[in-house]
Amino acid sequence: MLDASAKGVYVIAPTPFHEDGRVDERSIDTMTDFFLGAGATGITVLGMMGEAPKLDAEEALAVAARVIERASVPVVVGVSAPGFAAMRTLTRAVMDKGAAGVMIAPPSSLKTDDQIVGYYANAAEAIGADVPFVIQDYPLSTGIVMTPGVIRRIVADNPGAVMLKHEDWPGLEKISTLRGFQADGSMRPISILCGNGGMFLDFETERGADGAMTGYAFPDMLADVVRLSAAGERDAAHDLFDAHLPYMRYEQQPGAGLAVRKYVLMRRGIIGSAALRKPGGGVSAKTRGEVDYLLARLARHDARAGDLRGA
């Protein structure tokens, strides 16, 4: 079961599709195997970058169950939903399949701190007090800003809250504040894993984050950065991270990043197709050319970017 000691890289898995929109089960297997070989300490499915809203309930459970069955690491499942009934149903189903915990994002309708705290109390009641959950803090997508004080209240009120997926931007000071709460005894320890495509992982680990929970076409690089940082090899961690920044920035474009990421995952042989399920487009010839150029430059510093198959 997921707990506050979680660390490393929990890769946010995309959902692979065939060109006709069907879920690509074989690619789920090859992707899961790759993540394990890349050093993932966990996998998260049905997140915002997993196109979860485009799946029906049966598909969502099938995707989660397939990853859970194949993975030898904890699997977290995104269960955010407009209503608590759907959240409860999916949570119970994936926990029965062997999920380590679930992830919950606040809905955009919340307006006050008290409403945010109350929402998580209701969500925790809906999924069950015995289910560990991740607080997803992603204001860029949800529009909900959770201050460190609000997060501390959520953690205090809900024993099941064991991890924060930290995606505030800028957010380095938030990590320091939360670790300060832990140090002064005003908040129990929780795991903090960071998102935003890994854009700030180099300094997030130095501020006290336990690692990353994000999607990136090179999760093996993220695992290396977390490992090097934990070993005190600061310059080596930053040198590797800095080499990836030009491509990482390109992949992090809102609205276009998932298509780019899937294209590179396909080029790496991790999934069979770069297809997004409709509505959602692919990458243009111009975009492919730019990405290929960035990868060629990256390959000068990291050979993994040159180990590609044809598009």
Secondary structure in CASP SS format (residue, H / E / C, confidence):
PFRMAT SS
TARGET T0000
AUTHOR 0000-0000-0000
METHOD secondary structure of the structure
MODEL  1
M C 1.00
L C 1.00
D C 1.00
A C 1.00
S C 1.00
A C 1.00
K C 1.00
G E 1.00
V E 1.00
Y E 1.00
V E 1.00
I E 1.00
A C 1.00
P C 1.00
T C 1.00
P C 1.00
F E 1.00
H C 1.00
E C 1.00
D C 1.00
G C 1.00
R C 1.00
V E 1.00
D C 1.00
E H 1.00
R H 1.00
S H 1.00
I H 1.00
D H 1.00
T H 1.00
M H 1.00
T H 1.00
D H 1.00
F H 1.00
F H 1.00
L H 1.00
G H 1.00
A C 1.00
G C 1.00
A C 1.00
T C 1.00
G E 1.00
I E 1.00
T E 1.00
V E 1.00
L C 1.00
G C 1.00
M H 1.00
M H 1.00
G H 1.00
E C 1.00
A H 1.00
P H 1.00
K H 1.00
L C 1.00
D C 1.00
A H 1.00
E H 1.00
E H 1.00
A H 1.00
L H 1.00
A H 1.00
V H 1.00
A H 1.00
A H 1.00
R H 1.00
V H 1.00
I H 1.00
E H 1.00
R H 1.00
A C 1.00
S C 1.00
V C 1.00
P C 1.00
V E 1.00
V E 1.00
V E 1.00
G E 1.00
V C 1.00
S C 1.00
A C 1.00
P C 1.00
G C 1.00
F H 1.00
A H 1.00
A H 1.00
M H 1.00
R H 1.00
T H 1.00
L H 1.00
T H 1.00
R H 1.00
A H 1.00
V H 1.00
M H 1.00
D H 1.00
K H 1.00
G C 1.00
A C 1.00
A C 1.00
G E 1.00
V E 1.00
M E 1.00
I E 1.00
A C 1.00
P C 1.00
P C 1.00
S C 1.00
S C 1.00
L C 1.00
K C 1.00
T C 1.00
D H 1.00
D H 1.00
Q H 1.00
I H 1.00
V H 1.00
G H 1.00
Y H 1.00
Y H 1.00
A H 1.00
N H 1.00
A H 1.00
A H 1.00
E H 1.00
A H 1.00
I H 1.00
G C 1.00
A C 1.00
D C 1.00
V C 1.00
P C 1.00
F E 1.00
V E 1.00
I E 1.00
Q E 1.00
D E 1.00
Y C 1.00
P H 1.00
L H 1.00
S H 1.00
T H 1.00
G C 1.00
I C 1.00
V C 1.00
M C 1.00
T C 1.00
P H 1.00
G H 1.00
V H 1.00
I H 1.00
R H 1.00
R H 1.00
I H 1.00
V H 1.00
A H 1.00
D H 1.00
N C 1.00
P C 1.00
G C 1.00
A E 1.00
V E 1.00
M E 1.00
L E 1.00
K E 1.00
H E 1.00
E C 1.00
D C 1.00
W C 1.00
P C 1.00
G C 1.00
L H 1.00
E H 1.00
K H 1.00
I H 1.00
S H 1.00
T H 1.00
L H 1.00
R H 1.00
G H 1.00
F H 1.00
Q H 1.00
A H 1.00
D H 1.00
G C 1.00
S C 1.00
M C 1.00
R C 1.00
P C 1.00
I C 1.00
S E 1.00
I E 1.00
L E 1.00
C E 1.00
G C 1.00
N H 1.00
G H 1.00
G H 1.00
M C 1.00
F C 1.00
L H 1.00
D H 1.00
F H 1.00
E H 1.00
T H 1.00
E H 1.00
R H 1.00
G C 1.00
A C 1.00
D C 1.00
G E 1.00
A E 1.00
M E 1.00
T E 1.00
G C 1.00
Y C 1.00
A C 1.00
F C 1.00
P H 1.00
D H 1.00
M H 1.00
L H 1.00
A H 1.00
D H 1.00
V H 1.00
V H 1.00
R H 1.00
L H 1.00
S H 1.00
A H 1.00
A C 1.00
G C 1.00
E C 1.00
R H 1.00
D H 1.00
A H 1.00
A H 1.00
H H 1.00
D H 1.00
L H 1.00
F H 1.00
D H 1.00
A H 1.00
H H 1.00
L H 1.00
P H 1.00
Y H 1.00
M H 1.00
R H 1.00
Y H 1.00
E H 1.00
Q C 1.00
Q C 1.00
P C 1.00
G C 1.00
A C 1.00
G H 1.00
L H 1.00
A H 1.00
V H 1.00
R H 1.00
K H 1.00
Y H 1.00
V H 1.00
L H 1.00
M H 1.00
R H 1.00
R C 1.00
G C 1.00
I C 1.00
I C 1.00
G C 1.00
S C 1.00
A C 1.00
A C 1.00
L C 1.00
R C 1.00
K C 1.00
P C 1.00
G C 1.00
G C 1.00
G C 1.00
V C 1.00
S C 1.00
A H 1.00
K H 1.00
T H 1.00
R H 1.00
G H 1.00
E H 1.00
V H 1.00
D H 1.00
Y H 1.00
L H 1.00
L H 1.00
A H 1.00
R H 1.00
L H 1.00
A C 1.00
R C 1.00
H C 1.00
D C 1.00
A H 1.00
R H 1.00
A H 1.00
G H 1.00
D C 1.00
L C 1.00
R C 1.00
G C 1.00
A C 1.00
END
